[in-house]
Amino acid sequence: MLGCGTIASMQQRFAQAVLPLLLVAAALNLAFAQQQSAKPATPAATVPGFTVNVTYSQKAMATLVARKETVIAVGYLYGFPKQGTPKKYVDSVGQVDMGEVKAEIAPGAPAAFDRIKLDPAIVKWFDSQGLQLLINVYSGRKSSPDNLLDCGLYEGSLEGIQGQTIPISCKLIGE
């Protein structure tokens, strides 16, 4: 038979051992409940892309082929901020940067950008001009540390060229 002092001692040891476990379980349950109720990240939206058709002077094409050089077409995506845009979205030149799309191609091949991924949380801060695009083309720098090409560019609305082919002409620098 156990005495009252022994039972009280057992209860105290039980409480000391179990209470921390109960507190940990309660904390984990609360953390799990908060995780379940958190909003999922906003999925990226995709919009129709475009194709860049790069043409070359005869001298530029011959040089690129002889040097086994590639060509890079890059599209810089940006917008102009509407009033009230948080400063964290506006870059040093006063634009809202949406990143870039890039393709490395062989001379004579088109650069196709089929679908463009956009972050709706950022797009909502563009003014009425919408998403803008600057397309630049340059050599892949496989045979030289310097760019070999002097190319035209495109700058304007992405919406205006979706699903279309944009022509960009290139010649050698100094040609």
PyMOL commands that set and color helices and strands:
alter all, ss='L'
color gray80, all
select helices_A, chain A and resi 4-37+58-66+87-89+120-123+159-161
alter helices_A, ss='H'
color red, helices_A
select strands_A, chain A and resi 45-56+71-79+96-105+111-118+132-139+149-151+154-157+165-172
alter strands_A, ss='S'
color yellow, strands_A
deselect
rebuild
show_as cartoon
